[in-house]
Amino acid sequence: MSDRWTPASIPTRNPSAVDRLVDGEAVIVLPEQGTVKVLNRVGSRVWSLIDGKRCVADIAGIICDEYDVSAEQALQDLLAFLAELEARGVISPAAIRCKG
């Protein structure tokens, strides 16, 4: 897991990413890399919540509320998922962080 991701981090999408929802799964294309990433339903929900405004803690809270998962597990899984998406060039952490 990347040290760059904390509960106060704000994930932002790669501006060149193009996405479509197909049968409940997000298909993300990065044209400059020539790569495609397909996300499962939970990953697709996380993708839909990445808006450059919500911090990791907020997204984890929503996932915890919507799925049968503890707050601790939601945060751990989300941090690992964000690090994976970052490694693939799909997202990056914003320069700013959530307050509070």
WOQUIBEL-V921210 format. One record per backbone hydrogen bond with DSSP energy under -0.5 kcal/mol. CO is the residue of the C=O (numbers start at 1). NH is the residue of the N-H. E is the energy in kcal/mol with one decimal. If there is no record, write none. Layout:
CO|NH|E + CO|NH|E
This chain:
2|5|-1.0 + 4|6|-0.6 + 6|9|-1.6 + 7|57|-2.6 + 8|98|-2.8 + 9|11|-0.6 + 9|56|-2.6 + 10|94|-3.1 + 11|52|-1.0 + 12|92|-2.1 + 14|17|-2.0 + 16|31|-0.6 + 18|29|-3.4 + 20|22|-0.6 + 20|27|-3.1 + 22|25|-1.8 + 25|22|-3.1 + 26|28|-0.6 + 26|39|-2.9 + 27|20|-1.7 + 27|29|-0.5 + 28|37|-2.9 + 29|18|-2.6 + 29|31|-0.7 + 30|33|-1.1 + 30|34|-1.8 + 30|35|-1.5 + 35|30|-2.8 + 37|28|-3.3 + 40|44|-2.9 + 41|45|-2.0 + 42|46|-2.5 + 43|47|-2.6 + 44|48|-2.1 + 45|49|-1.1 + 46|49|-0.9 + 46|50|-0.9 + 47|50|-0.9 + 49|51|-1.2 + 55|59|-2.2 + 56|60|-2.9 + 57|61|-2.1 + 58|62|-2.0 + 59|63|-2.5 + 60|64|-2.6 + 61|65|-2.0 + 62|66|-2.1 + 63|67|-2.2 + 64|69|-0.6 + 67|69|-2.0 + 70|74|-2.7 + 71|75|-2.2 + 72|76|-2.4 + 73|77|-2.8 + 74|78|-2.3 + 75|79|-2.7 + 76|80|-2.0 + 77|81|-2.4 + 78|82|-2.8 + 79|83|-1.9 + 80|84|-1.9 + 81|85|-2.6 + 82|86|-2.6 + 83|87|-2.3 + 84|88|-1.4 + 85|90|-2.5 + 85|91|-0.7 + 86|89|-1.7 + 90|14|-2.8 + 92|12|-2.7 + 96|10|-0.5
